[in-house]
């Protein structure tokens, strides 16, 4: 099974190894390639967090909900819009699939995103623009362990 869509799993334990800069660029490119509803490119922004102090502060704020990942993609959407949250989910999936193709682990984090929205000072230091809220955080890093799941029949599928 070489398809990164089929190989992608939620990784919740990471090594301390940093993600290579070239891989970070590829992950950002995957974010940029995400579809956007009605071509409204102004409803979504992202902050890439690699700074150890900021990572520590985010982990403390979120009760370690980012699993110690050395790299966070904080995806923010304009409040009160129709497409931002959907676009953020698709962009997050792009990042996670690209991470898998690069041999990295990742996980989609909504609860941590919600907690980040309660810390305006930290949001400001992260460069999150006024009028935007964090929709999702994608944690990425080298997996310390990779869960094995049989997902062949996870959901009901009906063919007609």
Secondary structure, 3 states (H helix, E strand, C coil): CCCHHHHCCECCCECCCCCCHHHHHHHHHHHHCCCCHHHCHHHEEEEEECCHHHHHHHHHHCCCCCCCCCEEEEEEEECCCCCHHHHHHHHHHHHHHHHHHCCCEEEEECHHHHHHCCCHHHHHHCCCCCCEEEEEEEEEECECCCCCCCCCCCCCCCCC
